[in-house]
Amino acid sequence: MLTMQRMTALRSRGLFAVLLTGLVLAFSSCKKDEDNTPAPPTIYSLISTGNQFTILKKALVKAGLNGPLSQPGNLTVFAPTDAAFRAFGYADTNAINNIPATQVPLLVAVLQYHVIGSKVESSAIPAAVNTPQQTLGGLPLYVTKAASSTTSSATSTSISVNGARVVSLDGQASNGAVHVIDRVLLPPVLGNIAATLQGIPTLFPTYSFTFLQAAVAKAGIGGALIANGPLTVFAPTDAAFTAANPNIKTVEDVNALPAATLAQILSYHVINNARAYTPLITNGQSLTTLQGGTITAATSTTGITVTGRGNNSTASRVIGPDLSATNGVIHVIDRLLLP
């Protein structure tokens, strides 16, 4: 009897040892599998995957920023697609290759303006208008998130940055996050609105503001464009002046107009106390101007228009949206607004 009890005990101990050994091996195997889980790619590797960011990838290499985006850290990149670069005037990677050495510092400044020095996922973005975020270049960009967005349902139409819409959220990288945007962001490197209007033609040669600058000087309202703001300015090109008044063909024609008249017209192009990027402008919205009157905005799938009360329902198209200045934002328009 005693022998049988001992044998049973031994069997029980043996069975327990086998089970224990099996559990240890199973746990070790699971841990080994966990250890073999591939790490997320770096931001640069994520951007290098596929053919959505071929121009951005080339630009990062040209600017020497591919290294920092491959290193450990916590960064957020707002990544413009190839379509965004083409809309900005860069048709393909050859356009990046052809950037002269003298303009590489500007390329660096533009790309750094797309990078925040911390990881900001969509759930951490507050539901607010124009929340400033400091970029690697030291200049703030402005993130807007619709109040209706939630952590789980934030969509491409609910978040924008400096007017560019976020079309894909929260690409996860080992060193941060990537949000895909539909436009290249231009940092306010030119200064305030007055300085930016002078510098825009160097970046976009098709825009000319000689009539606008002459009108501002004649009206004596230049101080309004360098105020602290924030301001939103609808900036008419030279062609916009002529479209509204065919008799305006030269700077002399502008200077021949009464200063008081020019002051009334120009202040009608300024929205005070607002940095109104295009995603914040709604269809049918009435915008109160510095002049005191209102202009009416209209939005569609093809863009945004604004119409002055004296324009006889002839709308002005926004042809150059969301150009940032240190004290506001500029929208280039193709027709003078008349109060």
BELHUVEN-V7827 format. One record per helix or strand. SS is the DSSP state (hx for helix, st for strand). FROM is the first residue (numbers start at 1). TO is the last residue. Records with the same first field share a line. If there is no record, write none. Layout:
SS = FROM-TO  FROM-TO
//
This chain:
hx = 2-35  43-48  54-63  68-70  82-88  93-97  101-112  122-124  193-203  210-219  222-225  238-244  251-255  259-267  278-280  309-311
st = 75-80  115-116  131-135  140-145  159-161  164-173  176-181  231-236  270-272  286-288  294-300  303-308  316-325  328-333
//
